[in-house]
Amino acid sequence: MRPLWLASSSPRRKKMLLEAGLAPRLAPGSLDDDLLRFNRASVPSICLARAWFKALGSHQRLLESESPDPGDRGVLLAADTLCELAGAPLGKPRNEADALEMLHSLCGARHRTITAVALLDRATMDRSLWFDAAEVTIGTVPETELRRYVATDGWRGKSGGYNLEDRISDGWPVTCDGDPATVMGLPVRRLVPEVVQLLDRSQST
């Protein structure tokens, strides 16, 4: 089978792929996605652009370290996740105060979480770009619980300041309409069959 490269250092995304029976090689790029700003762009468009920039950056870094004839360069996967509330994107909180403010805005409301995927066949440079979305509703969470959670630093590196699986496990009133894995960073239901098909494709096709 061809190699699968993951353009991310996220332990959660790697774990999700391993649980789906895939064994990615890590190839994180140097792009700080939160520094990218897109004026008047839709949230799905922002996610798609950032996923593609991640894929290209990681591909280029791999080329710099590979031999001229490394064999089949395999498939590279990049992804980007943002929460969308009332049409506006919510990225990763900058600090505790920002995390608390984000959670206040999400509690008692319904928001959408979007994960965009960029798949790059590094042998042919064929690409696949798409996104999946899930609707999440968070009910009322006591202020003391919000502050306790923020103090744990569990919000760090997470769009909207939370991880769906962890919040459900902690008993928060959370419901998800769609693929829960999309909220956690990879739309596994749609992604895995496409990745398997690409990995099974020979370089000559």
N, CA and C atoms as a LAMMPS dump frame, in Angstrom:
ITEM: TIMESTEP
0
ITEM: NUMBER OF ATOMS
615
ITEM: BOX BOUNDS ff ff ff
-5.0000000000000000e+02 5.0000000000000000e+02
-5.0000000000000000e+02 5.0000000000000000e+02
-5.0000000000000000e+02 5.0000000000000000e+02
ITEM: ATOMS id mol type element x y z
1 1 1 N 0.838 -1.207 0
2 1 2 C 0 0 0
3 1 3 C 0.872 1.255 0
4 2 1 N 0.413 2.268 -0.652
5 2 2 C 1.154 3.523 -0.738
6 2 3 C 1.19 4.206 0.63
7 3 1 N 2.21 5.036 0.868
8 3 2 C 2.272 5.732 2.161
9 3 3 C 1.228 6.838 2.255
10 4 1 N 0.742 7.043 3.469
11 4 2 C -0.179 8.132 3.775
12 4 3 C 0.544 9.124 4.679
13 5 1 N 0.625 10.371 4.237
14 5 2 C 1.237 11.435 5.015
15 5 3 C 0.147 12.299 5.627
16 6 1 N 0.311 12.637 6.891
17 6 2 C -0.63 13.519 7.58
18 6 3 C 0.042 14.861 7.829
19 7 1 N -0.477 15.899 7.195
20 7 2 C 0.094 17.238 7.328
21 7 3 C -0.417 17.901 8.607
22 8 1 N -0.091 17.295 9.718
23 8 2 C -0.571 17.801 11.006
24 8 3 C 0.259 17.179 12.122
25 9 1 N 0.375 17.918 13.201
26 9 2 C 1.013 17.368 14.401
27 9 3 C -0.037 17.057 15.461
28 10 1 N -1.307 17.081 15.073
29 10 2 C -2.407 16.863 16.017
30 10 3 C -2.471 15.399 16.458
31 11 1 N -2.283 15.116 17.742
32 11 2 C -2.419 13.734 18.219
33 11 3 C -3.827 13.198 17.989
34 12 1 N -4.824 14.082 18.052
35 12 2 C -6.208 13.637 17.881
36 12 3 C -6.463 13.143 16.462
37 13 1 N -5.979 13.886 15.469
38 13 2 C -6.18 13.45 14.081
39 13 3 C -5.43 12.145 13.808
40 14 1 N -4.215 12.027 14.323
41 14 2 C -3.465 10.782 14.137
42 14 3 C -4.21 9.614 14.775
43 15 1 N -4.735 9.818 15.972
44 15 2 C -5.471 8.762 16.666
45 15 3 C -6.701 8.342 15.882
46 16 1 N -7.421 9.305 15.319
47 16 2 C -8.626 8.987 14.554
48 16 3 C -8.296 8.141 13.332
49 17 1 N -7.189 8.434 12.679
50 17 2 C -6.784 7.639 11.517
51 17 3 C -6.342 6.237 11.932
52 18 1 N -5.608 6.157 13.033
53 18 2 C -5.186 4.841 13.524
54 18 3 C -6.393 3.985 13.888
55 19 1 N -7.384 4.594 14.527
56 19 2 C -8.594 3.856 14.902
57 19 3 C -9.385 3.405 13.684
58 20 1 N -9.201 4.1 12.55
59 20 2 C -9.875 3.723 11.303
60 20 3 C -9.065 2.703 10.507
61 21 1 N -7.941 2.248 11.068
62 21 2 C -7.141 1.223 10.413
63 21 3 C -6.073 1.758 9.482
64 22 1 N -5.789 3.064 9.558
65 22 2 C -4.763 3.669 8.726
66 22 3 C -3.544 4.007 9.579
67 23 1 N -2.382 4.023 8.944
68 23 2 C -1.139 4.28 9.686
69 23 3 C -0.414 5.456 9.046
70 24 1 N -0.782 6.684 9.408
71 24 2 C -0.175 7.844 8.761
72 24 3 C 1.261 8.104 9.223
73 25 1 N 2.046 8.664 8.304
74 25 2 C 3.353 9.2 8.644
75 25 3 C 3.165 10.707 8.837
76 26 1 N 3.723 11.241 9.892
77 26 2 C 3.514 12.651 10.193
78 26 3 C 4.412 13.527 9.334
79 27 1 N 3.795 14.556 8.754
80 27 2 C 4.535 15.512 7.929
81 27 3 C 3.971 16.907 8.165
82 28 1 N 4.05 17.393 9.411
83 28 2 C 3.481 18.713 9.694
84 28 3 C 4.23 19.809 8.97
85 29 1 N 3.493 20.804 8.507
86 29 2 C 4.107 21.951 7.862
87 29 3 C 4.42 23.028 8.885
88 30 1 N 4.84 24.174 8.389
89 30 2 C 5.193 25.28 9.272
90 30 3 C 4.137 26.378 9.269
91 31 1 N 2.989 26.13 8.618
92 31 2 C 1.96 27.145 8.485
93 31 3 C 1.195 27.32 9.792
94 32 1 N 1.119 28.559 10.279
95 32 2 C 0.267 28.893 11.421
96 32 3 C -1.07 29.34 10.849
97 33 1 N -2.048 28.408 10.811
98 33 2 C -3.292 28.706 10.11
99 33 3 C -4.063 29.867 10.726
100 34 1 N -3.917 30.088 12.025
101 34 2 C -4.65 31.182 12.65
102 34 3 C -4.122 32.553 12.236
103 35 1 N -2.961 32.593 11.575
104 35 2 C -2.442 33.862 11.078
105 35 3 C -3.022 34.225 9.719
106 36 1 N -3.695 33.248 9.075
107 36 2 C -4.306 33.507 7.773
108 36 3 C -5.663 34.155 7.958
109 37 1 N -5.883 35.255 7.285
110 37 2 C -7.153 35.961 7.364
111 37 3 C -7.721 36.14 5.959
112 38 1 N -9.031 35.935 5.826
113 38 2 C -9.696 36.042 4.544
114 38 3 C -10.902 36.965 4.709
115 39 1 N -10.805 38.169 4.177
116 39 2 C -11.879 39.137 4.329
117 39 3 C -13.107 38.727 3.508
118 40 1 N -14.255 38.747 4.16
119 40 2 C -15.552 38.507 3.528
120 40 3 C -15.654 37.136 2.868
121 41 1 N -14.844 36.179 3.271
122 41 2 C -14.944 34.817 2.754
123 41 3 C -15.833 33.996 3.672
124 42 1 N -16.537 33.03 3.111
125 42 2 C -17.364 32.149 3.924
126 42 3 C -16.463 31.244 4.759
127 43 1 N -17.015 30.741 5.84
128 43 2 C -16.218 29.865 6.709
129 43 3 C -15.767 28.595 5.97
130 44 1 N -16.635 27.922 5.191
131 44 2 C -16.131 26.77 4.43
132 44 3 C -14.992 27.14 3.484
133 45 1 N -15.081 28.316 2.849
134 45 2 C -14.011 28.744 1.94
135 45 3 C -12.703 28.957 2.684
136 46 1 N -12.785 29.526 3.882
137 46 2 C -11.583 29.726 4.697
138 46 3 C -10.945 28.379 5.03
139 47 1 N -11.767 27.44 5.464
140 47 2 C -11.244 26.11 5.829
141 47 3 C -10.619 25.415 4.627
142 48 1 N -11.265 25.492 3.479
143 48 2 C -10.731 24.857 2.274
144 48 3 C -9.385 25.458 1.886
145 49 1 N -9.293 26.785 1.922
146 49 2 C -8.038 27.44 1.566
147 49 3 C -6.927 27.052 2.534
148 50 1 N -7.236 27.057 3.825
149 50 2 C -6.202 26.74 4.811
150 50 3 C -5.753 25.286 4.709
151 51 1 N -6.692 24.37 4.437
152 51 2 C -6.325 22.963 4.268
153 51 3 C -5.396 22.791 3.069
154 52 1 N -5.701 23.496 1.974
155 52 2 C -4.873 23.365 0.778
156 52 3 C -3.488 23.961 0.996
157 53 1 N -3.417 25.12 1.661
158 53 2 C -2.11 25.705 1.957
159 53 3 C -1.279 24.772 2.842
160 54 1 N -1.923 24.117 3.796
161 54 2 C -1.222 23.153 4.639
162 54 3 C -0.661 22.002 3.792
163 55 1 N -1.493 21.484 2.89
164 55 2 C -1.07 20.364 2.048
165 55 3 C 0.133 20.754 1.195
166 56 1 N 0.059 21.911 0.559
167 56 2 C 1.171 22.348 -0.289
168 56 3 C 2.446 22.569 0.517
169 57 1 N 2.305 23.177 1.699
170 57 2 C 3.468 23.419 2.533
171 57 3 C 4.145 22.137 2.97
172 58 1 N 3.351 21.162 3.376
173 58 2 C 3.929 19.887 3.808
174 58 3 C 4.544 19.13 2.639
175 59 1 N 3.889 19.19 1.484
176 59 2 C 4.445 18.536 0.284
177 59 3 C 5.815 19.119 -0.048
178 60 1 N 5.929 20.427 0.006
179 60 2 C 7.197 21.075 -0.321
180 60 3 C 8.281 20.691 0.685
181 61 1 N 7.931 20.631 1.961
182 61 2 C 8.919 20.247 2.98
183 61 3 C 9.388 18.806 2.775
184 62 1 N 8.471 17.933 2.363
185 62 2 C 8.853 16.554 2.095
186 62 3 C 9.797 16.477 0.89
187 63 1 N 9.492 17.26 -0.153
188 63 2 C 10.349 17.256 -1.338
189 63 3 C 11.777 17.659 -0.987
190 64 1 N 11.921 18.584 -0.064
191 64 2 C 13.245 19.076 0.315
192 64 3 C 14.077 18.009 1.028
193 65 1 N 13.403 17.033 1.641
194 65 2 C 14.135 16.016 2.4
195 65 3 C 14.2 14.664 1.69
196 66 1 N 13.463 14.529 0.582
197 66 2 C 13.423 13.256 -0.131
198 66 3 C 14.554 13.161 -1.142
199 67 1 N 14.914 11.933 -1.495
200 67 2 C 15.88 11.712 -2.554
201 67 3 C 15.207 12.001 -3.902
202 68 1 N 15.983 12.228 -4.964
203 68 2 C 15.383 12.539 -6.266
204 68 3 C 14.421 11.473 -6.77
205 69 1 N 14.658 10.212 -6.396
206 69 2 C 13.777 9.133 -6.837
207 69 3 C 13.353 8.309 -5.628
208 70 1 N 12.397 8.827 -4.83
209 70 2 C 12.029 8.144 -3.591
210 70 3 C 10.999 7.034 -3.778
211 71 1 N 10.643 6.712 -5.024
212 71 2 C 9.567 5.764 -5.246
213 71 3 C 8.231 6.483 -5.217
214 72 1 N 7.185 5.75 -4.914
215 72 2 C 5.858 6.359 -4.865
216 72 3 C 5.781 7.308 -3.678
217 73 1 N 5.532 8.565 -3.947
218 73 2 C 5.493 9.553 -2.865
219 73 3 C 4.209 9.469 -2.044
220 74 1 N 3.239 8.708 -2.496
221 74 2 C 2.057 8.46 -1.685
222 74 3 C 1.039 9.584 -1.701
223 75 1 N 0.215 9.59 -0.667
224 75 2 C -0.917 10.51 -0.555
225 75 3 C -0.736 11.369 0.682
226 76 1 N -1.005 12.648 0.542
227 76 2 C -0.881 13.581 1.661
228 76 3 C -2.261 14.098 2.046
229 77 1 N -2.536 14.086 3.333
230 77 2 C -3.818 14.534 3.872
231 77 3 C -3.616 15.747 4.772
232 78 1 N -4.367 16.794 4.487
233 78 2 C -4.378 17.978 5.351
234 78 3 C -5.833 18.316 5.669
235 79 1 N -6.045 18.929 6.819
236 79 2 C -7.408 19.272 7.221
237 79 3 C -7.4 20.563 8.026
238 80 1 N -8.538 21.219 8.049
239 80 2 C -8.681 22.451 8.827
240 80 3 C -10.095 22.515 9.376
241 81 1 N -10.213 22.887 10.65
242 81 2 C -11.506 22.905 11.328
243 81 3 C -11.778 24.277 11.931
244 82 1 N -12.986 24.764 11.724
245 82 2 C -13.436 26 12.34
246 82 3 C -14.88 25.845 12.798
247 83 1 N -15.196 26.475 13.918
248 83 2 C -16.59 26.619 14.327
249 83 3 C -17.152 27.874 13.669
250 84 1 N -18.432 27.826 13.359
251 84 2 C -19.108 28.967 12.751
252 84 3 C -20.33 29.31 13.595
253 85 1 N -20.367 30.515 14.096
254 85 2 C -21.487 30.98 14.909
255 85 3 C -22.049 32.242 14.272
256 86 1 N -23.323 32.174 13.874
257 86 2 C -23.983 33.31 13.22
258 86 3 C -23.189 33.806 12.022
259 87 1 N -22.608 32.871 11.268
260 87 2 C -21.877 33.212 10.053
261 87 3 C -20.443 33.633 10.247
262 88 1 N -20.004 33.749 11.495
263 88 2 C -18.635 34.201 11.777
264 88 3 C -17.782 33.024 12.255
265 89 1 N -16.497 32.995 11.864
266 89 2 C -15.626 31.891 12.275
267 89 3 C -15.136 32.057 13.713
268 90 1 N -15.006 30.931 14.396
269 90 2 C -14.381 30.887 15.715
270 90 3 C -13.169 29.972 15.596
271 91 1 N -11.998 30.524 15.77
272 91 2 C -10.785 29.726 15.689
273 91 3 C -10.378 29.187 17.045
274 92 1 N -9.07 29.039 17.244
275 92 2 C -8.553 28.543 18.508
276 92 3 C -8.412 29.722 19.48
277 93 1 N -8.833 29.555 20.718
278 93 2 C -8.687 30.655 21.688
279 93 3 C -7.222 31.028 21.887
280 94 1 N -6.994 32.329 22.087
281 94 2 C -5.63 32.819 22.285
282 94 3 C -5.166 32.647 23.725
283 95 1 N -6.107 32.699 24.679
284 95 2 C -5.77 32.624 26.096
285 95 3 C -7.016 32.213 26.872
286 96 1 N -6.908 32.158 28.191
287 96 2 C -8.039 31.713 29.007
288 96 3 C -9.249 32.63 28.863
289 97 1 N -9.02 33.929 28.844
290 97 2 C -10.124 34.877 28.727
291 97 3 C -10.853 34.689 27.396
292 98 1 N -10.093 34.472 26.344
293 98 2 C -10.675 34.256 25.017
294 98 3 C -11.461 32.945 24.997
295 99 1 N -10.92 31.912 25.619
296 99 2 C -11.606 30.624 25.679
297 99 3 C -12.936 30.751 26.427
298 100 1 N -12.933 31.456 27.54
299 100 2 C -14.157 31.628 28.317
300 100 3 C -15.197 32.414 27.522
301 101 1 N -14.745 33.436 26.82
302 101 2 C -15.664 34.238 26.007
303 101 3 C -16.288 33.4 24.891
304 102 1 N -15.47 32.565 24.233
305 102 2 C -15.99 31.696 23.181
306 102 3 C -17.035 30.733 23.729
307 103 1 N -16.726 30.125 24.858
308 103 2 C -17.652 29.155 25.436
309 103 3 C -18.949 29.822 25.872
310 104 1 N -18.867 31.033 26.394
311 104 2 C -20.083 31.777 26.738
312 104 3 C -20.958 31.977 25.499
313 105 1 N -20.323 32.283 24.364
314 105 2 C -21.095 32.531 23.146
315 105 3 C -21.711 31.256 22.585
316 106 1 N -21.077 30.109 22.833
317 106 2 C -21.574 28.838 22.3
318 106 3 C -22.641 28.204 23.18
319 107 1 N -22.585 28.433 24.475
320 107 2 C -23.543 27.813 25.385
321 107 3 C -24.934 28.412 25.181
322 108 1 N -25.909 27.529 25.123
323 108 2 C -27.281 27.972 24.904
324 108 3 C -27.572 28.311 23.463
325 109 1 N -26.705 27.912 22.552
326 109 2 C -26.867 28.242 21.135
327 109 3 C -26.508 27.029 20.273
328 110 1 N -26.836 27.15 19.015
329 110 2 C -26.508 26.12 18.026
330 110 3 C -25.459 26.7 17.083
331 111 1 N -24.41 25.951 16.838
332 111 2 C -23.394 26.415 15.916
333 111 3 C -23.023 25.299 14.944
334 112 1 N -22.277 25.64 13.938
335 112 2 C -21.85 24.686 12.934
336 112 3 C -20.337 24.513 13.016
337 113 1 N -19.883 23.275 12.92
338 113 2 C -18.45 23.001 12.862
339 113 3 C -18.124 22.446 11.492
340 114 1 N -17.138 23.052 10.862
341 114 2 C -16.764 22.7 9.493
342 114 3 C -15.339 22.173 9.496
343 115 1 N -15.126 21.035 8.862
344 115 2 C -13.78 20.52 8.638
345 115 3 C -13.575 20.346 7.144
346 116 1 N -12.576 21.03 6.619
347 116 2 C -12.212 20.895 5.21
348 116 3 C -11.057 19.916 5.079
349 117 1 N -11.052 19.189 3.978
350 117 2 C -10.038 18.175 3.714
351 117 3 C -9.35 18.473 2.386
352 118 1 N -8.046 18.358 2.371
353 118 2 C -7.26 18.43 1.132
354 118 3 C -6.483 17.124 1.006
355 119 1 N -6.754 16.38 -0.044
356 119 2 C -6.025 15.148 -0.342
357 119 3 C -5.191 15.381 -1.59
358 120 1 N -3.904 15.134 -1.48
359 120 2 C -2.987 15.354 -2.593
360 120 3 C -2.269 14.056 -2.929
361 121 1 N -2.46 13.585 -4.164
362 121 2 C -1.685 12.443 -4.658
363 121 3 C -0.319 12.989 -5.061
364 122 1 N 0.694 12.694 -4.291
365 122 2 C 2.004 13.296 -4.5
366 122 3 C 2.719 12.721 -5.722
367 123 1 N 2.205 11.641 -6.28
368 123 2 C 2.805 11.075 -7.492
369 123 3 C 2.299 11.785 -8.745
370 124 1 N 1.022 12.164 -8.754
371 124 2 C 0.405 12.766 -9.941
372 124 3 C 0.036 14.227 -9.746
373 125 1 N 0.029 14.692 -8.485
374 125 2 C -0.41 16.032 -8.088
375 125 3 C -1.908 16.228 -8.305
376 126 1 N -2.646 15.136 -8.462
377 126 2 C -4.108 15.223 -8.448
378 126 3 C -4.55 15.576 -7.035
379 127 1 N -5.621 16.346 -6.92
380 127 2 C -6.069 16.757 -5.598
381 127 3 C -7.572 16.59 -5.455
382 128 1 N -7.988 16.459 -4.218
383 128 2 C -9.403 16.402 -3.871
384 128 3 C -9.628 17.362 -2.711
385 129 1 N -10.527 18.315 -2.893
386 129 2 C -10.831 19.319 -1.869
387 129 3 C -12.322 19.319 -1.586
388 130 1 N -12.673 19.176 -0.329
389 130 2 C -14.081 19.198 0.044
390 130 3 C -14.202 19.466 1.536
391 131 1 N -15.428 19.71 1.993
392 131 2 C -15.632 19.922 3.422
393 131 3 C -16.887 19.2 3.887
394 132 1 N -16.932 18.96 5.172
395 132 2 C -18.106 18.381 5.814
396 132 3 C -18.486 19.287 6.981
397 133 1 N -19.772 19.31 7.31
398 133 2 C -20.246 20.17 8.391
399 133 3 C -21.179 19.396 9.311
400 134 1 N -21.142 19.734 10.582
401 134 2 C -22.038 19.148 11.583
402 134 3 C -22.591 20.272 12.45
403 135 1 N -23.822 20.123 12.851
404 135 2 C -24.47 21.117 13.711
405 135 3 C -24.36 20.665 15.166
406 136 1 N -23.894 21.558 16.018
407 136 2 C -23.694 21.237 17.439
408 136 3 C -24.499 22.212 18.298
409 137 1 N -25.19 21.661 19.279
410 137 2 C -25.918 22.488 20.245
411 137 3 C -25.355 22.221 21.636
412 138 1 N -24.955 23.285 22.307
413 138 2 C -24.493 23.188 23.69
414 138 3 C -25.528 23.877 24.57
415 139 1 N -26.031 23.155 25.541
416 139 2 C -27.021 23.73 26.442
417 139 3 C -26.387 24.63 27.487
418 140 1 N -27.111 24.88 28.549
419 140 2 C -26.615 25.743 29.622
420 140 3 C -25.593 24.993 30.477
421 141 1 N -24.447 25.605 30.646
422 141 2 C -23.38 25.035 31.478
423 141 3 C -23.105 26.024 32.604
424 142 1 N -23.126 25.582 33.862
425 142 2 C -22.885 26.504 34.985
426 142 3 C -21.56 27.244 34.846
427 143 1 N -21.549 28.486 35.285
428 143 2 C -20.339 29.307 35.19
429 143 3 C -19.163 28.662 35.914
430 144 1 N -19.441 28.051 37.063
431 144 2 C -18.357 27.412 37.807
432 144 3 C -17.726 26.277 37.004
433 145 1 N -18.543 25.54 36.256
434 145 2 C -18.032 24.442 35.441
435 145 3 C -17.231 24.979 34.262
436 146 1 N -17.7 26.066 33.653
437 146 2 C -16.952 26.663 32.552
438 146 3 C -15.569 27.116 33.014
439 147 1 N -15.528 27.773 34.148
440 147 2 C -14.245 28.273 34.65
441 147 3 C -13.332 27.121 35.079
442 148 1 N -13.911 26.074 35.645
443 148 2 C -13.117 24.91 36.017
444 148 3 C -12.498 24.29 34.774
445 149 1 N -13.296 24.162 33.707
446 149 2 C -12.796 23.577 32.463
447 149 3 C -11.703 24.443 31.855
448 150 1 N -11.905 25.727 31.794
449 150 2 C -10.911 26.623 31.199
450 150 3 C -9.586 26.535 31.958
451 151 1 N -9.667 26.368 33.269
452 151 2 C -8.449 26.28 34.084
453 151 3 C -7.651 25.005 33.806
454 152 1 N -8.282 23.994 33.196
455 152 2 C -7.575 22.745 32.884
456 152 3 C -6.731 22.843 31.62
457 153 1 N -6.887 23.916 30.858
458 153 2 C -6.194 24.096 29.578
459 153 3 C -6.682 23.13 28.506
460 154 1 N -7.83 22.484 28.729
461 154 2 C -8.375 21.568 27.729
462 154 3 C -8.818 22.255 26.452
463 155 1 N -8.935 23.553 26.481
464 155 2 C -9.369 24.334 25.319
465 155 3 C -8.249 24.611 24.326
466 156 1 N -7.019 24.431 24.76
467 156 2 C -5.887 24.833 23.908
468 156 3 C -5.843 24.032 22.606
469 157 1 N -5.652 24.758 21.5
470 157 2 C -5.506 24.126 20.202
471 157 3 C -6.79 23.611 19.595
472 158 1 N -7.936 24.011 20.161
473 158 2 C -9.217 23.486 19.687
474 158 3 C -10.11 24.621 19.187
475 159 1 N -10.622 24.476 17.991
476 159 2 C -11.531 25.476 17.442
477 159 3 C -12.77 25.575 18.326
478 160 1 N -13.117 26.803 18.709
479 160 2 C -14.251 27.005 19.607
480 160 3 C -13.926 26.756 21.059
481 161 1 N -12.731 26.207 21.329
482 161 2 C -12.295 26.008 22.705
483 161 3 C -12.754 24.72 23.359
484 162 1 N -13.228 23.755 22.567
485 162 2 C -13.696 22.509 23.198
486 162 3 C -13.48 21.326 22.265
487 163 1 N -13.441 20.141 22.856
488 163 2 C -13.429 18.877 22.127
489 163 3 C -14.746 18.166 22.397
490 164 1 N -15.463 17.807 21.346
491 164 2 C -16.805 17.239 21.491
492 164 3 C -16.813 15.998 22.383
493 165 1 N -15.927 15.074 22.112
494 165 2 C -15.904 13.811 22.863
495 165 3 C -15.675 14.053 24.348
496 166 1 N -14.753 14.943 24.671
497 166 2 C -14.446 15.239 26.068
498 166 3 C -15.612 15.918 26.779
499 167 1 N -16.272 16.843 26.061
500 167 2 C -17.374 17.565 26.702
501 167 3 C -18.555 16.638 26.968
502 168 1 N -18.831 15.714 26.051
503 168 2 C -19.895 14.736 26.271
504 168 3 C -19.523 13.824 27.432
505 169 1 N -18.255 13.396 27.463
506 169 2 C -17.783 12.526 28.538
507 169 3 C -17.907 13.194 29.901
508 170 1 N -17.72 14.519 29.94
509 170 2 C -17.828 15.261 31.196
510 170 3 C -19.266 15.611 31.565
511 171 1 N -20.223 15.191 30.736
512 171 2 C -21.621 15.391 31.075
513 171 3 C -22.219 16.717 30.638
514 172 1 N -21.515 17.441 29.77
515 172 2 C -22.096 18.686 29.274
516 172 3 C -23.302 18.369 28.39
517 173 1 N -24.306 19.242 28.375
518 173 2 C -25.488 19.019 27.539
519 173 3 C -25.193 19.365 26.079
520 174 1 N -24.605 18.41 25.361
521 174 2 C -24.173 18.643 23.987
522 174 3 C -24.838 17.626 23.067
523 175 1 N -25.36 18.11 21.949
524 175 2 C -25.911 17.229 20.918
525 175 3 C -25.248 17.576 19.588
526 176 1 N -25.122 16.556 18.73
527 176 2 C -24.464 16.739 17.442
528 176 3 C -25.332 16.152 16.344
529 177 1 N -25.601 16.939 15.33
530 177 2 C -26.337 16.495 14.149
531 177 3 C -25.347 16.42 12.993
532 178 1 N -24.903 15.207 12.677
533 178 2 C -23.878 15.008 11.657
534 178 3 C -22.819 14.055 12.174
535 179 1 N -21.702 13.983 11.493
536 179 2 C -20.61 13.098 11.888
537 179 3 C -19.854 13.724 13.059
538 180 1 N -19.891 13.119 14.247
539 180 2 C -19.155 13.691 15.378
540 180 3 C -17.665 13.843 15.091
541 181 1 N -17.125 12.954 14.253
542 181 2 C -15.699 13.032 13.931
543 181 3 C -15.364 14.319 13.18
544 182 1 N -16.321 14.854 12.447
545 182 2 C -16.101 16.135 11.766
546 182 3 C -15.823 17.229 12.782
547 183 1 N -16.544 17.207 13.887
548 183 2 C -16.359 18.205 14.944
549 183 3 C -15.002 18.029 15.609
550 184 1 N -14.52 16.795 15.649
551 184 2 C -13.247 16.515 16.314
552 184 3 C -12.039 16.659 15.39
553 185 1 N -12.275 17.003 14.106
554 185 2 C -11.142 17.349 13.26
555 185 3 C -10.943 16.566 11.986
556 186 1 N -11.675 15.447 11.798
557 186 2 C -11.58 14.685 10.551
558 186 3 C -12.932 14.032 10.261
559 187 1 N -13.546 14.309 9.112
560 187 2 C -14.839 13.692 8.76
561 187 3 C -14.648 12.238 8.322
562 188 1 N -14.477 11.371 9.29
563 188 2 C -14.037 9.994 9.046
564 188 3 C -14.988 9.231 8.13
565 189 1 N -16.298 9.426 8.297
566 189 2 C -17.262 8.645 7.507
567 189 3 C -17.02 8.808 6.008
568 190 1 N -16.786 10.006 5.571
569 190 2 C -16.559 10.251 4.151
570 190 3 C -15.091 10.089 3.778
571 191 1 N -14.209 10.447 4.68
572 191 2 C -12.782 10.504 4.358
573 191 3 C -12.156 9.137 4.161
574 192 1 N -12.397 8.215 5.075
575 192 2 C -11.666 6.946 5.06
576 192 3 C -11.849 6.164 3.76
577 193 1 N -13.076 5.989 3.234
578 193 2 C -13.188 5.254 1.968
579 193 3 C -12.414 5.906 0.823
580 194 1 N -12.393 7.234 0.779
581 194 2 C -11.656 7.921 -0.287
582 194 3 C -10.153 7.722 -0.124
583 195 1 N -9.657 7.796 1.11
584 195 2 C -8.233 7.594 1.357
585 195 3 C -7.819 6.167 0.997
586 196 1 N -8.615 5.19 1.405
587 196 2 C -8.297 3.79 1.104
588 196 3 C -8.226 3.571 -0.395
589 197 1 N -9.157 4.163 -1.132
590 197 2 C -9.152 4.025 -2.596
591 197 3 C -7.884 4.623 -3.196
592 198 1 N -7.455 5.777 -2.689
593 198 2 C -6.239 6.412 -3.189
594 198 3 C -4.997 5.588 -2.847
595 199 1 N -4.961 5.054 -1.645
596 199 2 C -3.792 4.282 -1.215
597 199 3 C -3.67 2.977 -1.985
598 200 1 N -4.798 2.427 -2.434
599 200 2 C -4.777 1.175 -3.183
600 200 3 C -4.433 1.385 -4.652
601 201 1 N -4.472 2.655 -5.1
602 201 2 C -4.189 2.942 -6.503
603 201 3 C -2.693 2.836 -6.75
604 202 1 N -2.299 2.151 -7.808
605 202 2 C -0.878 2.035 -8.121
606 202 3 C -0.39 3.344 -8.718
607 203 1 N 0.891 3.607 -8.618
608 203 2 C 1.468 4.849 -9.109
609 203 3 C 1.307 4.976 -10.619
610 204 1 N 1.195 3.883 -11.307
611 204 2 C 1.144 3.922 -12.758
612 204 3 C -0.209 4.303 -13.3
613 205 1 N -1.282 4.27 -12.465
614 205 2 C -2.61 4.565 -12.967
615 205 3 C -2.861 6.046 -12.976
